[in-house]
């Protein structure tokens, strides 16, 4: 199984991209192009790697991000400041075994 990110942006657009097991700020910016981070409403990550890494800045300043679904991630490593500026974040879903 590959690593995939599914992003819902304003205007009811859905973006599906194959990604590595490390989500950096640059990779996130490329994944959502031509939209900006401010357009992101929700994110779902699917990963079969041993560890999926969310680096600092991956979701930074996603001001309208409301939901993050990590329920299909086996193990996660996060960096400080990953959600800095996510003022509308209301729900984070994760696997029961965490």
BAMI-650065 format. One line per field, with one value per residue: chain; y negated, z, x of N, C-alpha, C in turn. Coordinates in pm, 1 decimal, padded with zeros to 6 digits. Example, Ala and Ser with C-alpha at 12.3 -4.5 7.8 and 13.67 -1.06 7.14 Angstrom:
<rs>
chain: [A | A]
n.yy: [00569.0 | 00225.0]
n.zz: [00780.0 | 00708.0]
n.xx: [01319.0 | 01285.0]
ca.yy: [00450.0 | 00106.0]
ca.zz: [00780.0 | 00714.0]
ca.xx: [01230.0 | 01367.0]
c.yy: [00330.0 | -00003.0]
c.zz: [00780.0 | 00787.0]
c.xx: [01320.0 | 01290.0]
</rs>
This chain:
<rs>
chain: [A | A | A | A | A | A | A | A | A | A | A | A | A | A | A | A | A | A | A | A | A | A | A | A | A | A | A | A | A | A | A | A | A | A | A | A | A | A | A | A | A | A | A | A | A | A | A | A | A | A | A | A | A | A | A | A | A | A | A | A | A | A | A | A | A | A | A | A | A | A | A | A | A | A | A | A | A | A | A | A | A | A | A | A | A | A | A | A | A | A | A | A | A | A | A | A | A | A]
n.yy: [00118.3 | -00221.5 | -00550.0 | -00805.9 | -01121.9 | -01289.5 | -01570.1 | -01811.7 | -02105.3 | -02453.3 | -02530.2 | -02280.6 | -02102.4 | -01811.2 | -01678.4 | -01424.0 | -01270.8 | -01084.7 | -01034.8 | -01069.5 | -00906.0 | -01112.2 | -01412.7 | -01721.6 | -02083.1 | -02191.6 | -01973.1 | -01954.9 | -02201.7 | -02166.6 | -01953.9 | -02065.1 | -02257.7 | -02426.4 | -02563.1 | -02747.7 | -02711.9 | -02822.6 | -02750.6 | -02491.1 | -02256.2 | -02001.0 | -01708.7 | -01385.8 | -01119.6 | -00835.7 | -00567.9 | -00307.6 | -00272.1 | -00201.3 | -00419.2 | -00731.9 | -01063.2 | -01387.6 | -01689.9 | -02001.7 | -02278.1 | -02151.2 | -02168.2 | -02423.8 | -02742.7 | -02678.3 | -02808.6 | -02760.6 | -02492.9 | -02228.7 | -01956.0 | -01669.1 | -01354.2 | -01079.4 | -00813.7 | -00598.0 | -00557.5 | -00389.0 | -00437.9 | -00742.6 | -01028.4 | -01345.5 | -01693.0 | -01982.6 | -02265.6 | -02187.7 | -02227.1 | -02496.8 | -02798.5 | -02692.8 | -02777.2 | -02702.2 | -02433.1 | -02153.2 | -01880.1 | -01582.4 | -01274.1 | -00948.8 | -00626.5 | -00358.7 | -00209.1 | -00378.8]
n.zz: [00000.0 | -00074.8 | 00041.7 | 00100.2 | 00060.5 | 00122.4 | 00045.3 | 00123.5 | -00017.1 | -00024.0 | -00216.5 | -00275.0 | -00384.3 | -00419.2 | -00346.6 | -00426.2 | -00351.4 | -00398.3 | -00153.3 | 00022.0 | 00317.9 | 00483.8 | 00557.4 | 00456.4 | 00480.7 | 00223.9 | 00058.3 | 00120.9 | 00024.2 | -00250.7 | -00296.3 | -00272.2 | -00467.0 | -00725.2 | -00505.0 | -00191.6 | 00145.2 | 00308.8 | 00192.3 | 00265.7 | 00404.2 | 00518.1 | 00601.4 | 00520.0 | 00595.5 | 00467.5 | 00545.9 | 00519.3 | 00608.8 | 00854.9 | 01026.6 | 01004.9 | 00929.5 | 01034.8 | 00962.7 | 01107.0 | 01020.1 | 00827.6 | 00839.3 | 00919.2 | 00960.8 | 00826.6 | 00823.0 | 00796.7 | 00833.2 | 00950.4 | 01019.1 | 01081.8 | 00975.2 | 01093.5 | 01118.4 | 00961.9 | 00987.8 | 01091.8 | 01279.3 | 01417.0 | 01392.8 | 01515.7 | 01474.9 | 01666.7 | 01655.4 | 01439.8 | 01399.9 | 01427.9 | 01408.2 | 01311.5 | 01341.1 | 01322.1 | 01375.2 | 01478.5 | 01509.7 | 01549.2 | 01426.7 | 01519.4 | 01529.2 | 01724.1 | 01870.8 | 01959.0]
n.xx: [00083.9 | 00051.4 | 00158.6 | -00069.4 | -00229.0 | -00526.3 | -00696.6 | -00931.8 | -01043.9 | -01149.6 | -01443.4 | -01524.9 | -01339.5 | -01136.6 | -00825.7 | -00602.9 | -00306.2 | -00007.1 | 00234.9 | 00552.8 | 00689.5 | 00740.3 | 00604.3 | 00662.5 | 00677.5 | 00722.5 | 00648.8 | 00377.9 | 00286.2 | 00334.0 | 00158.0 | -00096.1 | -00110.3 | -00283.2 | -00380.6 | -00380.4 | -00250.3 | -00442.5 | -00680.4 | -00735.5 | -00954.8 | -00997.1 | -00801.2 | -00684.4 | -00476.6 | -00319.2 | -00125.1 | 00111.2 | 00359.9 | 00616.6 | 00661.9 | 00512.6 | 00592.2 | 00526.5 | 00639.8 | 00764.2 | 00572.6 | 00419.1 | 00137.6 | 00119.4 | -00025.3 | -00261.5 | -00526.4 | -00805.2 | -00838.2 | -01023.8 | -01048.8 | -00846.8 | -00761.8 | -00614.8 | -00651.0 | -00577.6 | -00307.3 | -00025.4 | 00190.2 | 00302.1 | 00507.1 | 00552.2 | 00635.2 | 00731.1 | 00516.6 | 00367.2 | 00092.2 | 00060.8 | -00110.6 | -00345.4 | -00633.0 | -00905.2 | -00922.1 | -01092.7 | -01126.3 | -00941.0 | -00874.8 | -00769.6 | -00599.9 | -00743.3 | -00559.0 | -00360.7]
ca.yy: [00000.0 | -00345.6 | -00659.6 | -00895.7 | -01230.2 | -01333.8 | -01705.3 | -01884.5 | -02249.9 | -02532.2 | -02510.6 | -02137.6 | -02029.3 | -01710.0 | -01648.9 | -01297.6 | -01263.7 | -00989.2 | -01110.0 | -00988.6 | -00886.6 | -01235.5 | -01525.1 | -01848.0 | -02201.2 | -02201.6 | -01868.7 | -01992.1 | -02311.8 | -02107.5 | -01866.1 | -02141.2 | -02354.7 | -02570.2 | -02623.5 | -02784.2 | -02644.7 | -02882.2 | -02685.7 | -02354.1 | -02237.1 | -01876.5 | -01626.5 | -01246.0 | -01058.0 | -00689.7 | -00527.0 | -00171.7 | -00269.8 | -00180.0 | -00548.8 | -00845.1 | -01181.1 | -01519.8 | -01785.8 | -02137.3 | -02357.1 | -02075.1 | -02226.6 | -02557.9 | -02849.7 | -02630.0 | -02879.3 | -02708.5 | -02348.0 | -02189.5 | -01814.7 | -01587.0 | -01213.7 | -00998.4 | -00680.5 | -00496.3 | -00571.0 | -00291.6 | -00506.0 | -00881.0 | -01114.7 | -01484.4 | -01794.5 | -02100.4 | -02368.6 | -02130.1 | -02281.6 | -02638.8 | -02882.5 | -02620.9 | -02835.8 | -02640.1 | -02288.7 | -02107.0 | -01735.3 | -01501.0 | -01131.9 | -00866.2 | -00484.3 | -00320.3 | -00149.5 | -00479.0]
ca.zz: [00000.0 | -00082.8 | 00129.7 | 00025.0 | 00132.8 | 00060.7 | 00097.0 | 00076.6 | -00016.5 | -00049.4 | -00349.5 | -00284.1 | -00458.5 | -00343.7 | -00404.4 | -00380.8 | -00396.9 | -00336.3 | -00082.1 | 00092.3 | 00457.5 | 00556.8 | 00499.7 | 00486.4 | 00438.0 | 00077.9 | -00004.8 | 00139.6 | -00068.3 | -00385.4 | -00303.2 | -00283.6 | -00577.0 | -00718.9 | -00388.5 | -00082.1 | 00271.2 | 00364.2 | 00128.4 | 00315.3 | 00501.7 | 00590.1 | 00552.7 | 00561.5 | 00556.2 | 00468.3 | 00540.7 | 00563.5 | 00656.4 | 00999.0 | 01091.9 | 00917.4 | 00998.0 | 01000.7 | 01002.3 | 01141.2 | 00906.7 | 00734.1 | 00842.0 | 00978.3 | 00898.3 | 00755.4 | 00908.1 | 00783.8 | 00853.5 | 01056.6 | 01057.1 | 01036.5 | 00998.2 | 01095.2 | 01161.1 | 00876.0 | 01004.7 | 01192.4 | 01381.9 | 01375.0 | 01460.7 | 01484.0 | 01515.4 | 01732.1 | 01566.8 | 01321.9 | 01384.5 | 01462.1 | 01320.2 | 01267.2 | 01432.8 | 01310.0 | 01396.0 | 01575.8 | 01526.8 | 01503.5 | 01440.6 | 01525.3 | 01552.6 | 01861.7 | 01940.5 | 02001.4]
ca.xx: [00000.0 | 00126.6 | 00119.0 | -00155.8 | -00293.0 | -00651.4 | -00716.0 | -01049.4 | -01019.7 | -01269.2 | -01496.9 | -01557.6 | -01237.4 | -01063.4 | -00695.0 | -00544.1 | -00167.4 | 00083.9 | 00338.6 | 00653.0 | 00650.9 | 00771.7 | 00531.6 | 00729.0 | 00603.2 | 00733.7 | 00569.2 | 00238.3 | 00259.9 | 00326.1 | 00041.1 | -00220.6 | -00104.2 | -00259.3 | -00444.9 | -00290.8 | -00282.3 | -00564.3 | -00795.1 | -00751.1 | -01061.6 | -00973.9 | -00690.3 | -00679.7 | -00350.5 | -00319.7 | 00015.3 | 00142.0 | 00498.3 | 00630.8 | 00642.5 | 00483.6 | 00645.6 | 00473.7 | 00743.2 | 00726.4 | 00526.8 | 00335.3 | 00003.2 | 00128.7 | -00104.1 | -00380.8 | -00623.1 | -00941.3 | -00836.1 | -01116.7 | -01036.2 | -00734.5 | -00791.1 | -00492.6 | -00693.4 | -00515.5 | -00162.8 | 00017.0 | 00268.6 | 00319.4 | 00603.5 | 00518.6 | 00731.7 | 00675.2 | 00466.3 | 00303.1 | -00042.4 | 00062.7 | -00191.6 | -00466.3 | -00730.8 | -01038.0 | -00911.9 | -01191.3 | -01126.8 | -00828.1 | -00908.6 | -00649.4 | -00632.5 | -00777.1 | -00444.8 | -00261.8]
c.yy: [-00124.6 | -00444.3 | -00758.6 | -01004.0 | -01271.7 | -01466.2 | -01763.6 | -02032.6 | -02322.4 | -02517.0 | -02365.2 | -02059.2 | -01927.0 | -01677.9 | -01518.7 | -01290.3 | -01151.3 | -01070.1 | -01013.8 | -00968.7 | -01005.4 | -01350.0 | -01654.4 | -01963.7 | -02214.8 | -02097.1 | -01900.5 | -02102.9 | -02259.4 | -02024.0 | -01945.3 | -02241.7 | -02325.8 | -02639.2 | -02663.7 | -02709.7 | -02698.6 | -02818.6 | -02546.9 | -02348.6 | -02108.9 | -01796.0 | -01485.1 | -01188.4 | -00907.0 | -00646.1 | -00385.5 | -00160.3 | -00246.9 | -00308.5 | -00654.4 | -00971.0 | -01307.7 | -01622.2 | -01921.6 | -02211.2 | -02283.2 | -02132.6 | -02368.0 | -02659.7 | -02800.0 | -02681.6 | -02822.9 | -02557.3 | -02312.4 | -02047.6 | -01753.4 | -01443.1 | -01134.4 | -00852.9 | -00567.7 | -00508.6 | -00477.9 | -00356.9 | -00645.0 | -00950.2 | -01257.0 | -01577.5 | -01909.8 | -02198.7 | -02317.7 | -02192.9 | -02430.3 | -02718.7 | -02814.6 | -02659.8 | -02768.4 | -02489.2 | -02245.8 | -01956.8 | -01671.2 | -01356.1 | -01051.2 | -00721.7 | -00455.2 | -00268.6 | -00250.6 | -00506.0]
c.zz: [00000.0 | 00024.4 | 00046.2 | 00117.0 | 00052.5 | 00126.2 | 00037.2 | 00091.7 | -00048.3 | -00193.4 | -00377.8 | -00373.2 | -00365.4 | -00419.7 | -00343.2 | -00438.4 | -00325.3 | -00274.2 | -00019.8 | 00236.3 | 00545.8 | 00486.7 | 00547.4 | 00441.9 | 00285.4 | 00006.9 | 00006.8 | 00041.2 | -00211.6 | -00401.7 | -00326.9 | -00397.7 | -00676.4 | -00600.4 | -00285.2 | 00043.9 | 00333.4 | 00305.9 | 00184.7 | 00423.6 | 00583.2 | 00521.8 | 00607.1 | 00508.6 | 00570.9 | 00451.0 | 00592.1 | 00610.4 | 00806.8 | 01076.2 | 00984.6 | 00994.2 | 00943.4 | 01053.4 | 01036.4 | 01014.7 | 00811.4 | 00726.6 | 00899.2 | 00893.4 | 00805.3 | 00835.7 | 00905.1 | 00799.2 | 00973.8 | 01108.0 | 01000.1 | 01073.4 | 00981.9 | 01130.0 | 01077.8 | 00876.6 | 01118.2 | 01308.7 | 01329.0 | 01458.9 | 01418.1 | 01537.2 | 01583.9 | 01627.4 | 01445.2 | 01295.4 | 01419.4 | 01359.2 | 01265.8 | 01360.3 | 01431.0 | 01337.1 | 01510.1 | 01603.6 | 01469.8 | 01531.5 | 01434.3 | 01554.9 | 01699.6 | 01940.5 | 01981.2 | 02147.3]
c.xx: [00088.3 | 00081.6 | 00040.2 | -00210.5 | -00415.8 | -00686.9 | -00843.1 | -01020.5 | -01149.4 | -01313.3 | -01527.9 | -01461.7 | -01172.3 | -00936.6 | -00645.6 | -00403.8 | -00095.5 | 00196.6 | 00439.5 | 00606.5 | 00688.4 | 00699.7 | 00595.5 | 00639.7 | 00606.0 | 00648.1 | 00419.9 | 00199.8 | 00246.5 | 00198.5 | -00087.5 | -00222.0 | -00216.5 | -00325.6 | -00340.1 | -00333.9 | -00410.8 | -00690.2 | -00824.7 | -00858.8 | -01043.1 | -00864.1 | -00707.1 | -00549.5 | -00363.2 | -00174.8 | 00031.9 | 00286.7 | 00502.2 | 00606.8 | 00616.6 | 00521.6 | 00579.9 | 00572.4 | 00684.5 | 00686.4 | 00435.2 | 00194.2 | 00003.0 | 00052.6 | -00213.8 | -00500.4 | -00764.3 | -00950.2 | -00922.6 | -01093.5 | -00909.5 | -00767.9 | -00662.0 | -00524.5 | -00634.0 | -00362.6 | -00121.6 | 00090.9 | 00303.5 | 00425.2 | 00571.8 | 00625.9 | 00659.5 | 00625.7 | 00393.1 | 00166.7 | -00051.2 | -00018.3 | -00315.7 | -00581.3 | -00868.3 | -01037.3 | -01004.0 | -01184.0 | -01001.5 | -00866.8 | -00779.6 | -00690.0 | -00659.6 | -00656.7 | -00338.1 | -00276.4]
</rs>
